[in-house]
Amino acid sequence: MSDSSSIQIPPAGTYPLDPQASSIGFSTKHMFGLAGVTGTFRVISGEITIADPVTDSTASAVIDAGSFHTGLAARDKDVKSANFLHAEQHPQITFASTDVARDDDRWLVRGQITVRGNSAPAELVVTELRTDESGLFLKATTRVDRYAQGLTKKKGLAARFLDLTITAHATRG
């Protein structure tokens, strides 16, 4: 959330995420960093609470681990298996904010991402925030270290970091 025209602090209140209009996109590397991979996760639920002051705001989200999709069925099956996400036993990935802070001209939402029972810190950089008659639209980016999440199999074949783009639409609660 910066001072640029792409950031517009919404009125204080609670905004439930609209799962149909929200998504998590990612990009990473595989095959020893030689090839790029992109894909998506589906958002199940979440909530953004805008407070006054805005630094007291909070955000949370629940993501469907089994919705991991890159368009390559064999890779998607492997990532959803016990090798990585173990989506059958850990069907949800969660994010819960711990802090909202301004850093020069950027707004950061810091929190914890929990994958497969392992929590690690995450820092989301808000790149767009605007309101309209139906609620708010937010776009943020972050980098996730899969090793910090305890996902360490297939080093070299699968990259350590995933760059996430969060696109969320939330209605006024």
N, C-alpha and C positions, 0 to 999 in steps of 0.2 A: 504494500500500500504506500505509494509515494505521492509526491505533490503533482506529478505529471497528470495530464488529462485522462490517462487510463485508470486513475484511482479516484474513486468517489466514495467517501465513507458513508455507509447507509445509516438511516435512523436507528437508534438503539432498539433492540428487540431480539427475539429468537426467530431464526429462519431454518426450518427443517429442509434438508436436502431433498431434491426431487431425483430419485434414482434413475428415472427414465431420461433425464436431461443432464446427468452427471456421468463423468467417466475418468478413468486413469489411463493415460497412455504412457508407454515407456519405450526407451531405446537403450540398447546395450551392444556388446560385441560378443562374438563367439569364434571358435576355431583359432585360438591363440591371438585374438584381436584383429584378425584379418577381414572378418565379415560383419556387417551390421545386422541387427535384429530389431524389429519394432513390433509392438503388440499392445494389447489392452487388458484391463481388468474391469469388472462391473462393480459399481457402487451399490451396496445393499441399502444403507441408510446413513444418516449423519445429521449434524446440526451445527449451525454457526450462530453464536450469540454475540451480538454487537453491544458493547457496554459503553458507559460514559464514566470515566474516560475510556477511549478505545483500547488502551493498553491492558484493560481488564477483560477484554473480549476472549472468547473461547471457541474452539472448533473440535469436532470429533467426526470420525467416519468409520464405517464398517465396509470392508471390501470382500467380495466373494473370491476366495483363493482358487476355487475350481473354475473360475471364469477366465483364467490365464489363457490368452489366445494370441498366437503369432501367425496363424495360417498354415503352419506345418504340423500336421497331426502327431507325428512321432515325437517332435520336440515338445509340443504342448503336453502330451501324455507323460513324458519324462519329467518335465518341470513340475507337474501336478503330483507326481509319484513321491515316494519316500526319499528319493534322491535329493529333492529340493523342498517344495512346499508341503508335501504330505497332506494334500487337501482333504483326503478322506478323514483323517484324524484331526486336522486343524483347518476346518472349512472357512475360517474368517481371518482376515488381516485387519488390524485396527490401528487407528491413529487417534491420539488424544493430545490436545495442546497443553503446554505447561506455561507458555509465555508468549505474549505479543509485544514486539519491540520495534522501535524505529531505529534504523541504522543509516544515517545520512539521509539520502533521498529514497531509501527502500524501507518497506515494512516486512518484518520477518515473523513467521509463526513457528515457534519452536515447540517440539513435543516428543512423544514416544511412538514409534511404530512397533507393533508386536506382530511377529511372523512366527508361526510354528512354536508359540510359547516363549519366544525370545524377544525381549524388548531392547531397543537401541534408540538413541536420540536421532531426531531428524530436524532439519531447519528448512522450512518452506519459504521461498521468496515469492511474495505476492506480486504478480506482473500485471494483473488487471482486476479491478473491482468496480462494479457499477450497479446502479439500481434502475429498475423500471417498474411499471405498474404491477407486475406479478411477483416481484421480490428482488433478489440480488443475483448477480453473475460474478463468479470469482475464477480466476486462473492463477495458478501458482506452480512453481517448479521446485524440485529437490533432487538430490542424489542420494541413493540408498546403497550402503555397503553391505552386500549379502553376507560377508564373513562376520560382520558385527551382529547379524541376525542368526548366526549359527549355521548358515547354509554354505558349507565349505567343500562339498563334493565337486568333482570334475573341474578342479582348478586348471586353468589353461584352456580347456574346451569352452567353458562358460565364463564370461567376464565377472570381475569382482563387483563392479558398480553398475547400477541401473539408474538412468536419468528419467525421472518421472515428470509428467505434466498432468496436473490435476485441473479438470474443468468441472465446475460445480454450479448448478443453478439451485437456488433455495427460495422457497416461498415465504411470505410473511406469516409467521405463526400466530 
